[in-house]
């Protein structure tokens, strides 16, 4: 399964960084670790969540904290990504490898006899498991009241780690906390004190479907423990576990001789936690956690040069209109403005000058925070334009489309340069840029740009080999015939990798629209990734359009058209896309296969505020199935985002295959976080189930919404704090 860039997010670029290693490296290198109340902050346990050791607590990590944990004991390796979605709600994704585990329907039958022959792709020596957790803090800790949380563990996986809990945690002193809780499922399997209803007994389910019939049912058992911060860095823990590790003990993976666990957590730095444990009597374990709070940037101001200051006007300059009758003045103004913008890393494309106003056609290819580009452009204008010009209107262009028109009063810039950014926002006019952009000046187009750099493709979660990757070189180029029309293409050459070693035959009851990805890797070297002609337009107020023709992506060629309605001041946008495509030959040259289909979706996008952004797409997918995809992302002003999506179609879960339906999580990492220099490039890492044919959508480049929204009022307001940077 190859993961391309995600078209929902800001200009992703997978050519520079290697998947999950990028996220983990940035977690280690950036962000800040702190506890808001100054007390004992939560630490992460074997399951990669705020825990004692193996048992949960009622604590929450700081809002927006992203943690990556790798833990190991008794032949079990767990890799977990946890994110504090809101101050109360957290979610986790976990991938586990257990050596020697015997699981019915996987490598043994219901009587625990070896299966001969084994199911296709099964590794008899190691069992791999994916699981998702949710935790919600119901009550905050008070003077006498403990914090209380409820949680679902492995609520949508195969059920190996399925368990639910209610837990309370209380600080007895600033450095001493105690925890007590009740668990069901795995967490109620040892020392049960009662039973609530009937719980299905099967250990491993189909996977991918929420296990509603299990939640808070069956045996219930107590657990608890204590954590003491001996120093600011060192925490000592002890816990009583209610997990019997039934399947592990039956398989001989673990000898559970005690219910007591002991651990030591050590904060090596604000972003790195190391823990060692004594577990279940005679086992030793360890975990390593990398932390990053996504609300904070590692280089808050960047390492770019400071912007030029606003130049105040003298009274005489304001009254001077002599330049309007000077034939040489305007060409000189344009040349000096163009040079000033280029020095600021911005592109001048056109200018309309009037006695008291100026309208600038601007392209920003450098700054990830759009208000920073607008603020720097306005400062340059204040130093170049004649003093009589009071109104600065800047029209940012994207693919030749005027996305908005942002108007500053020059006197506001002079008065508020050292004031809070919100003061300038309150006096700034942001409106639709339809028909307000100056024409591009002669000599600006055509343009040709190209680049040569690395690329990667990943395949994750194949039980035969959970991680595969290809790396190589990518040559890409764009020829812009005019502001709105461009020809683009890219070629790749694999230098190393093993995606072509996939031998597992993925069964499919649907047309094989994605599951032949291994053949594309095997035969497509070198490969023509895409070769398209695209046109962009503004057919009317609040409307944007795109038409793309050619080899649209690695597997499909054809025609793709899109129309978007997005008012500049609205949180809501609506779109429609129609595609006619044919499947490409495996060698990714110019040949086509017989399979063809018309697909399309109608889409709704909504900015919920506080960084939460939702998207709903409904329509026809590549295999002809009908359904919808729902996605929710939390986005931050510094360019980071974390999100999840799920696709449900009319394909039966049995026909879809392992995983039941398409779903995944994704991370977008702004490269300026690592480089310390402004750049609009980012990399998106997606974690999802094995590639299936159901719910597969065409991977079209340059979809409109993520390009248009950056310069609209909701997004500009969210990032406005950088307007004076």
Helices and strands as residue ranges (DSSP letters): H 19-29, E 65-73, E 76-84, E 89-99, E 126-139, E 147-153, E 163-173, E 176-185, G 186-188, E 192-196, E 218-229, E 234-240, H 246-251, E 260-269, E 272-279, E 283-293, H 315-319, G 322-325, H 329-343, E 347-353, E 357-363, H 370-384, E 391-398, E 401-402, E 405-409, H 410-416, H 421-426, E 429-431, E 447-462, E 465-482, E 485-497, G 499-501, H 517-523, E 527-537, E 543-551, E 556-565, E 572-584, E 592-609, E 612-620, E 626-635, E 641-649, H 653-656, E 662-670, H 672-675, E 682-688, H 704-708, G 709-711, H 713-718, G 720-722
